[in-house]
Amino acid sequence: MFVCVSTECFPDLSLAKAMERLAELEFTAVELDVHENGPHLQPGAVAANPEAAIGACSDLQRLRPVAVSFSSPETAELYDRFTACCRLAKSLAVVTMVVDASELGTPFNGEIERLRRMVAIATSLGIVVGVKTTAGRMTQDAETTASLCRNVPGLGVTLDPSHFIHGHKKAASWEPILKYVCHVHLRDTKPDAFQVRIGQGNVEYGKLVAQLERVGYKRALCAHMPPIEGVDQVAELRKMRLLLESLL
């Protein structure tokens, strides 16, 4: 396992400035956000001008890109945009594409077909799709997420423990999906607060690392921490990096 960080940690900076700041914090690996409503790269722009997107990633401050986080509305252009972002990932030697699950209430068979199509596109380019565990979406429950993986050969999971802690009196189990995990998003969380300062929440990082080691996980532990108002973001990210490195 190794530590990485998301560019979403600095949403108020340009991509170049965010990369510069992350390098100063001594991170060595990065997840790039490519979100239609995000501050950095957007899927529509990547599809419209792939060369410009590759150019925007030409100076990553020596950080190794290890994942691309894709988010785009369910429109007719979705799969074209997803294909373009997978090609961008391939050009950067990235093998993990993080995607959203559909919202709760979506027909299960419809979600299977959507994910199968995305996995087919990604697999043809040597990319692994990791659907995010997210409250309010079809992956908020570990058993349902595991069922999606069983029905979509090749589908992986981006595990975000915060969604199994926030809103629960007792943390829900993510054991059923451990063997499918291909990426991990981390911050600190309490039942009544989705993100708190490092060390003030209920995330048991050591236990999580031990669980992942047990299933042979060898990929990234990604600091995924948007700024908290009134809290020093640089200090929090440094604290998270040192904490995770101490466990590996």
URLIN-V85453 format. One line per field, one symbol per residue. ss: DSSP state (@ for helix, = for strand, . for the rest). psi: psi as a letter, one per 40 degrees, with the letter a starting at -180 (. if undefined). A space follows every 10 residues. Layout:
BEGIN
ss=???
psi=???
END
This chain:
BEGIN
ss=.=====@@@@ ....@@@@@@ @@@@....== =====..... =.@@@@@@.@ @@@@@@.... ...======= =......@@@ @@@@@@@@@@ @....====. ..=....@@@ @@@@@@@@@@ @@@@...=== ==....=... .@@@@@@@@@ @....===== .@@@@..... ....@@@@@@ ======.=== ..====.... ....@@@@@@ @@@@.....= ===....... ..@@@@@@@@ @@@@@@@.
psi=iihaiieeeg eeiidddddd ddddefieii hhhghdeieb ihddddddgd ddddddedgf fehhheihhh hiigideddd dddddddddd defhehhhii iiiiehhddd dddddddddd dddeefihhh hhhhieieee hddddddddd eghehahhhg ddeedhehdh hihedeedee heihhiaiii dehdhiihee aehgdddddd ddddefheai hhhggiihhe hhdddddddd dddddde.
END
